[in-house]
Amino acid sequence: MYHRFSESEEPQKISQRQLENHLRHLIKHFNVIPLADAVDHFTNDTPLPDYSTVITIDDGYMDAYEIAFPLFKKYR
């Protein structure tokens, strides 16, 4: 779960560079799935795909749209 984002290093925020590093790592080593898919698996009591993970953002600050969204789009 992520909360706040920044273009550069700032306290209490993840920088654009750090987020991009996280996303590269996640898509290389994990199966990133939509939250709705994870909920469906839990609801239907079916196993998740191996190495599944979900990315969420707490709150709705504009920095999620301006900084994080382009990276999420880039890395799908």
GUMAR-594327 format. One line per field, with one value per atom (N, C-alpha, C): residue number from 1; residue in three letters; atom name; x, y, z. Coordinates in steps of 0.05 Angstrom, whole numbers. Layout:
N
nr <- (NUM:...)
rest <- (Ala:...)
atom <- (CA:...)
X <- (X:...)
Y <- (Y:...)
Z <- (Z:...)
//
This chain:
76
nr <- (1:1:1:2:2:2:3:3:3:4:4:4:5:5:5:6:6:6:7:7:7:8:8:8:9:9:9:10:10:10:11:11:11:12:12:12:13:13:13:14:14:14:15:15:15:16:16:16:17:17:17:18:18:18:19:19:19:20:20:20:21:21:21:22:22:22:23:23:23:24:24:24:25:25:25:26:26:26:27:27:27:28:28:28:29:29:29:30:30:30:31:31:31:32:32:32:33:33:33:34:34:34:35:35:35:36:36:36:37:37:37:38:38:38:39:39:39:40:40:40:41:41:41:42:42:42:43:43:43:44:44:44:45:45:45:46:46:46:47:47:47:48:48:48:49:49:49:50:50:50:51:51:51:52:52:52:53:53:53:54:54:54:55:55:55:56:56:56:57:57:57:58:58:58:59:59:59:60:60:60:61:61:61:62:62:62:63:63:63:64:64:64:65:65:65:66:66:66:67:67:67:68:68:68:69:69:69:70:70:70:71:71:71:72:72:72:73:73:73:74:74:74:75:75:75:76:76:76)
rest <- (Met:Met:Met:Tyr:Tyr:Tyr:His:His:His:Arg:Arg:Arg:Phe:Phe:Phe:Ser:Ser:Ser:Glu:Glu:Glu:Ser:Ser:Ser:Glu:Glu:Glu:Glu:Glu:Glu:Pro:Pro:Pro:Gln:Gln:Gln:Lys:Lys:Lys:Ile:Ile:Ile:Ser:Ser:Ser:Gln:Gln:Gln:Arg:Arg:Arg:Gln:Gln:Gln:Leu:Leu:Leu:Glu:Glu:Glu:Asn:Asn:Asn:His:His:His:Leu:Leu:Leu:Arg:Arg:Arg:His:His:His:Leu:Leu:Leu:Ile:Ile:Ile:Lys:Lys:Lys:His:His:His:Phe:Phe:Phe:Asn:Asn:Asn:Val:Val:Val:Ile:Ile:Ile:Pro:Pro:Pro:Leu:Leu:Leu:Ala:Ala:Ala:Asp:Asp:Asp:Ala:Ala:Ala:Val:Val:Val:Asp:Asp:Asp:His:His:His:Phe:Phe:Phe:Thr:Thr:Thr:Asn:Asn:Asn:Asp:Asp:Asp:Thr:Thr:Thr:Pro:Pro:Pro:Leu:Leu:Leu:Pro:Pro:Pro:Asp:Asp:Asp:Tyr:Tyr:Tyr:Ser:Ser:Ser:Thr:Thr:Thr:Val:Val:Val:Ile:Ile:Ile:Thr:Thr:Thr:Ile:Ile:Ile:Asp:Asp:Asp:Asp:Asp:Asp:Gly:Gly:Gly:Tyr:Tyr:Tyr:Met:Met:Met:Asp:Asp:Asp:Ala:Ala:Ala:Tyr:Tyr:Tyr:Glu:Glu:Glu:Ile:Ile:Ile:Ala:Ala:Ala:Phe:Phe:Phe:Pro:Pro:Pro:Leu:Leu:Leu:Phe:Phe:Phe:Lys:Lys:Lys:Lys:Lys:Lys:Tyr:Tyr:Tyr:Arg:Arg:Arg)
atom <- (N:CA:C:N:CA:C:N:CA:C:N:CA:C:N:CA:C:N:CA:C:N:CA:C:N:CA:C:N:CA:C:N:CA:C:N:CA:C:N:CA:C:N:CA:C:N:CA:C:N:CA:C:N:CA:C:N:CA:C:N:CA:C:N:CA:C:N:CA:C:N:CA:C:N:CA:C:N:CA:C:N:CA:C:N:CA:C:N:CA:C:N:CA:C:N:CA:C:N:CA:C:N:CA:C:N:CA:C:N:CA:C:N:CA:C:N:CA:C:N:CA:C:N:CA:C:N:CA:C:N:CA:C:N:CA:C:N:CA:C:N:CA:C:N:CA:C:N:CA:C:N:CA:C:N:CA:C:N:CA:C:N:CA:C:N:CA:C:N:CA:C:N:CA:C:N:CA:C:N:CA:C:N:CA:C:N:CA:C:N:CA:C:N:CA:C:N:CA:C:N:CA:C:N:CA:C:N:CA:C:N:CA:C:N:CA:C:N:CA:C:N:CA:C:N:CA:C:N:CA:C:N:CA:C:N:CA:C:N:CA:C:N:CA:C:N:CA:C:N:CA:C:N:CA:C:N:CA:C:N:CA:C:N:CA:C)
X <- (17:0:18:11:25:7:19:3:8:32:39:63:65:86:98:123:137:155:162:181:209:217:243:240:263:262:250:229:216:208:209:200:170:164:137:125:141:131:150:140:157:163:188:196:189:188:182:203:228:249:245:239:235:211:189:166:172:186:193:211:229:245:227:208:190:174:164:147:164:188:205:209:214:218:193:170:145:138:140:132:152:177:197:193:185:184:157:136:109:89:66:43:25:27:11:-17:-37:-64:-82:-104:-123:-135:-142:-154:-180:-196:-221:-216:-194:-188:-182:-167:-160:-185:-203:-228:-245:-246:-260:-249:-222:-210:-218:-217:-224:-254:-271:-300:-307:-295:-301:-284:-267:-250:-233:-222:-204:-176:-156:-128:-120:-104:-93:-71:-65:-41:-16:3:28:40:51:65:48:23:5:9:6:7:-12:-22:-40:-27:-29:-19:-43:-42:-63:-51:-68:-60:-81:-71:-88:-93:-117:-125:-125:-132:-135:-121:-96:-81:-75:-73:-67:-40:-21:5:3:-18:-22:-28:-43:-50:-26:-13:8:34:41:66:64:46:44:30:7:-9:7:24:39:58:68:86:69:46:29:20:14:7:30:54:78:83:80:86:62:39:14:6)
Y <- (-23:0:25:43:68:91:113:134:161:171:196:193:210:209:236:236:262:258:280:278:271:281:276:266:261:250:270:262:278:260:270:254:246:222:212:208:209:204:186:172:155:171:172:188:173:188:176:155:160:141:115:118:95:79:92:78:63:75:61:36:38:15:-7:1:-18:-33:-17:-29:-48:-41:-59:-85:-83:-107:-124:-111:-125:-140:-127:-141:-163:-160:-181:-206:-202:-224:-233:-217:-223:-222:-232:-231:-209:-185:-163:-165:-167:-170:-148:-142:-122:-131:-112:-118:-133:-126:-140:-170:-177:-205:-220:-207:-219:-223:-204:-206:-230:-232:-254:-281:-284:-309:-315:-295:-299:-306:-291:-295:-323:-332:-358:-381:-374:-394:-409:-394:-406:-395:-411:-403:-379:-362:-340:-351:-338:-346:-344:-360:-360:-332:-325:-299:-275:-277:-254:-232:-208:-184:-163:-146:-124:-98:-78:-51:-34:-20:-2:25:46:73:82:90:100:130:138:166:174:198:207:233:235:260:262:287:292:280:277:266:237:223:196:197:217:219:231:251:265:249:235:221:191:179:150:139:151:140:137:156:151:127:122:98:73:73:49:43:64:60:49:59:50:21:12:-15:-33:-22:-37:-50)
Z <- (0:0:0:-17:-19:-9:-1:10:-5:-4:-17:-35:-56:-76:-79:-88:-94:-118:-131:-154:-144:-121:-110:-81:-69:-41:-22:-8:13:36:60:83:80:88:88:61:40:12:-2:-22:-39:-64:-71:-94:-120:-141:-167:-174:-168:-174:-158:-132:-115:-124:-131:-141:-166:-184:-209:-203:-184:-176:-164:-148:-136:-158:-177:-198:-215:-222:-237:-222:-197:-180:-179:-174:-172:-197:-221:-245:-253:-243:-249:-232:-206:-187:-178:-184:-174:-197:-191:-210:-199:-209:-199:-211:-194:-203:-193:-206:-196:-170:-153:-127:-131:-152:-157:-162:-176:-181:-155:-137:-112:-96:-95:-81:-92:-119:-131:-122:-121:-112:-84:-66:-38:-35:-50:-49:-59:-80:-91:-80:-61:-48:-69:-88:-107:-102:-108:-103:-121:-109:-124:-142:-164:-180:-162:-168:-153:-153:-130:-126:-132:-126:-130:-111:-120:-103:-115:-98:-105:-96:-112:-105:-99:-76:-69:-61:-63:-55:-35:-11:10:5:6:2:-28:-33:-61:-67:-59:-64:-94:-103:-131:-139:-121:-128:-138:-129:-139:-169:-178:-206:-222:-211:-226:-227:-205:-204:-207:-192:-193:-217:-225:-247:-273:-281:-305:-303:-280:-276:-276:-263:-263:-291:-306:-334:-351:-347:-361:-355:-330:-323:-322:-329:-331:-304)
//
